[in-house]
């Protein structure tokens, strides 16, 4: 299955819409097309995929608790500044924290400090555990916002992993990269899974790049960097964060948006018909990630849930 780089996505959009290859054409420059691709990815495709509730784009962020902290910021790369769920963790203990409606706060001792919280509420772009935990950690899962697509002159691939912090790049680093640059990295594989984000570097020289944090996965909530992975400036990406089976859907949707802005109704109708078929196939492919999975229990107060907590399933 073909994986689309930024350049290949641009070429696909031009081909679908019969757009000129004159990169200086108003509204059809390469960067214009990349901007449309990013907008379609964030505005249309990612919301549809998240709606499937099949855990695409989910990653975790862990923060240590302290009785002195009353409010914990939400992960800054979370889509919609929202959480997937929240757990309180201490050693091997892991407790799900329910969301408390603000209307119910009078029934909780908000200012108290306890070993662990009973729940939490949202305040702006932060969460407030109730009561305040004196220890342990908060484990937030959230939908990770993918980076904006950039062309090949703005990203590099890992040729070798030389140590827990250093890599050799396939080509010398872009001139714009310095030790003041903040970096992201993502997988070369389908889905372009984020490896780490917002990492600093102590050495940027030729093909050598040395980070200020470990890249072997030992840093909490980060993945190990591998040969072939892409490195970009923070907030950027070399390929779209979608399963490669549906990269062509992104190109088709971007072409439709451009045709609509051009007022080309005839071409737009044909392109939309193709897009409708592609979207149907995309949702069919992605709607169930494990065909043989057992039924989810979502009511944590039910008898069956309580029985599972006591005995475990199948016992």
BELCORUR-V123640 format. One record per residue. N is the residue number from 1. PSI is psi in degrees with one decimal (999 if undefined). Layout:
n->{N N}
psi->{PSI PSI}
//
This chain:
n->{1 2 3 4 5 6 7 8 9 10 11 12 13 14 15 16 17 18 19 20 21 22 23 24 25 26 27 28 29 30 31 32 33 34 35 36 37 38 39 40 41 42 43 44 45 46 47 48 49 50 51 52 53 54 55 56 57 58 59 60 61 62 63 64 65 66 67 68 69 70 71 72 73 74 75 76 77 78 79 80 81 82 83 84 85 86 87 88 89 90 91 92 93 94 95 96 97 98 99 100 101 102 103 104 105 106 107 108 109 110 111 112 113 114 115 116 117 118 119 120 121 122 123 124 125 126 127 128 129 130 131 132 133 134 135 136 137 138 139 140 141 142 143 144 145 146 147 148 149 150 151 152 153 154 155 156 157 158 159 160 161 162 163 164 165 166 167 168 169 170 171 172 173 174 175 176 177 178 179 180 181 182 183 184 185 186 187 188 189 190 191 192 193 194 195 196 197 198 199 200 201 202 203 204 205 206 207 208 209 210 211 212 213 214 215 216 217 218 219 220 221 222 223 224 225 226 227 228 229 230 231 232 233 234 235 236 237 238 239 240 241 242 243 244 245 246 247 248 249 250 251 252 253 254 255 256 257 258 259 260 261 262 263 264 265 266 267 268 269 270 271 272 273 274 275 276 277 278 279 280 281 282 283 284 285 286 287 288 289 290 291 292 293 294 295 296 297 298 299 300 301 302 303 304 305 306 307 308 309 310 311 312 313 314 315}
psi->{131.8 136.8 134.1 118.8 174.1 -43.7 -39.0 -34.0 -43.0 -45.9 -39.2 -41.7 -43.2 -40.0 -45.4 -42.4 1.2 42.6 148.7 149.4 2.6 102.9 -6.6 -3.2 137.3 125.0 -1.0 18.8 160.4 -43.3 -34.0 -43.5 -38.2 -39.0 -40.9 -42.1 -43.6 -43.0 -43.0 -41.1 -48.1 -36.0 -30.7 -52.7 -47.8 -44.2 -38.6 -40.8 -42.4 -36.8 -22.7 -19.9 43.1 20.4 20.9 144.2 1.1 132.7 173.9 155.4 126.9 132.5 133.6 141.7 151.4 142.1 -20.3 -12.5 127.9 -22.9 129.0 129.0 145.2 151.7 129.8 -14.8 19.7 130.3 126.9 11.5 46.0 158.5 151.5 -47.5 175.6 133.1 150.3 129.5 135.6 109.8 -124.4 -3.8 137.8 116.3 129.2 134.8 120.3 155.8 131.0 125.1 143.3 -31.3 -21.8 0.0 -34.5 -18.6 2.7 146.5 82.4 -38.2 -6.6 159.3 134.2 172.7 -36.0 153.4 158.1 -25.3 -163.2 162.0 161.1 137.0 103.9 -123.6 30.0 167.1 146.2 108.7 144.8 121.8 173.7 127.1 141.0 -10.0 -170.0 -163.4 155.8 128.2 103.4 128.8 143.8 166.9 117.6 127.3 122.8 158.7 160.6 140.3 137.2 159.9 172.8 -24.0 -4.9 4.5 163.5 158.3 154.2 118.8 -34.1 147.9 112.1 -25.4 -170.6 -9.6 -13.1 143.4 160.1 131.3 159.6 -29.5 153.7 143.7 147.2 149.6 -27.2 -15.7 128.3 -177.6 -8.3 -8.9 144.0 136.6 150.2 160.8 142.7 161.7 153.9 -10.9 172.4 129.7 -17.4 55.0 132.6 131.0 -50.8 166.3 153.8 40.6 140.1 171.1 140.7 -21.4 125.2 98.2 112.9 -121.7 5.9 131.2 118.9 122.9 160.4 -6.1 157.7 140.8 15.3 10.2 -0.4 -19.1 133.2 129.8 12.2 156.4 154.3 136.5 141.2 161.0 134.3 -15.2 157.3 140.7 131.9 171.9 155.0 135.9 5.9 168.4 150.3 -33.4 156.5 145.3 61.4 152.6 138.3 -21.1 -21.7 14.2 -36.7 -26.7 -39.1 -45.1 -41.8 -43.3 -37.4 -41.0 -39.7 -42.1 -39.2 -40.7 -36.6 -43.3 -27.2 -15.9 21.7 85.3 -37.0 -49.6 -37.9 -41.7 -43.7 -42.7 -37.9 -34.8 -43.5 -42.5 -40.6 -43.2 -42.5 -42.0 -40.2 -44.4 -39.7 -47.5 -32.9 -40.3 -38.2 -5.4 -24.9 112.7 -26.7 103.7 -32.3 17.1 152.8 164.7 138.7 145.0 119.2 -16.5 99.2 -7.0 3.2 162.6 -42.9 -39.8 -44.5 -40.3 -40.8 -41.4 -33.6 -42.5 -19.9 151.6 141.5 8.4 999}
//
